[in-house]
Amino acid sequence: MNLGSQKKWLKPAKTSFPLGLAKPSRLWNWLGCLTIWMRLTGFAGDTSQIPLEAGTLHIPAGLQIHRGKLDLLIHLHGATETVERNVLAYRKDMPWVTVNLPGLSSVYSKHFRDPAKWGQLVQEVIQALQSNLKQESLAVEACILSSFSAGFGGVRELLKQSKAIDDIDTLVMIDSLYAGWVGDPSLRSVNPQQMAPFVAFARLAMTGKKRMLLTHTRLVTPDYASTAETAAYLGEQLQLNWSEEAVEWMPGMIEWRRARKAQFMALDFGGSTGQDHLNQLRHMSIFLNALVDLSRP
């Protein structure tokens, strides 16, 4: 697949944050300094960590529950401390779960293939929160499911399950959508069956029923479809138009093009190294903050 050259797409970077916030480099520097200051002064307080059957529940200090409802983020795959820093930079009034299973994507697929696992996870979180926060009853009002890298295997299984789809309000795929091939591998034809759950959820976002944010690099994966190729496949299936304009979110992270319709958005960040891939997780908070703009027309 020809993704085009970066030189062809390169234009002067915009001076404002592409999704309506402050300039990315300044925003990230400010958030980083703020996070360090909060930890040094103790202002951020402690984050309680409660082990789960498959994962860890994180409860920010001073979490307040209003009307017995709360928002929840569940993240699949990624260094716990990195996820913590980014979630706290996004919101300090929301608990989150990190799920890190030993192995690659197949381990996540195998675990979440059992439809009971999702309901068990959510119920376990609610019970732990009730106990920790001394609440008689709690309900998840909005659930964000995010994944990085190999975590997509679990997401793909969850998007085949009606209960999980009902519960998930927002899906954030951080350089985390891969697929196998069909036919001759040399033709690099993306497996439509493996992509079907993501196409279906993206259609829900395109009609305003859900939100979906997809980011990708151009890291080549010789043995399976890369995140760039799966994003291109989604664009074709959804008949999306890509706008090509270079935007610097922060130093070293340039968005080369994007596709958006309603509450679905795909962002192409280029970059073809392992560090480019890891930077997507390291700067997860800017994608979470972008969800605010994604809810607007």
Secondary structure as UniProt FT lines:
FT   HELIX           6..9
FT   TURN            18..19
FT   HELIX           24..41
FT   TURN            42..44
FT   STRAND          47..52
FT   TURN            53..54
FT   STRAND          55..60
FT   TURN            61..62
FT   TURN            67..68
FT   STRAND          69..76
FT   HELIX           80..90
FT   STRAND          96..99
FT   HELIX           105..112
FT   HELIX           116..133
FT   STRAND          139..148
FT   HELIX           149..151
FT   HELIX           152..158
FT   TURN            159..160
FT   HELIX           162..167
FT   STRAND          168..174
FT   HELIX           185..187
FT   HELIX           192..206
FT   TURN            207..208
FT   STRAND          211..216
FT   TURN            222..223
FT   HELIX           227..238
FT   STRAND          242..250
FT   TURN            251..252
FT   STRAND          253..261
FT   TURN            262..263
FT   STRAND          264..268
FT   HELIX           274..282
FT   HELIX           284..294
//
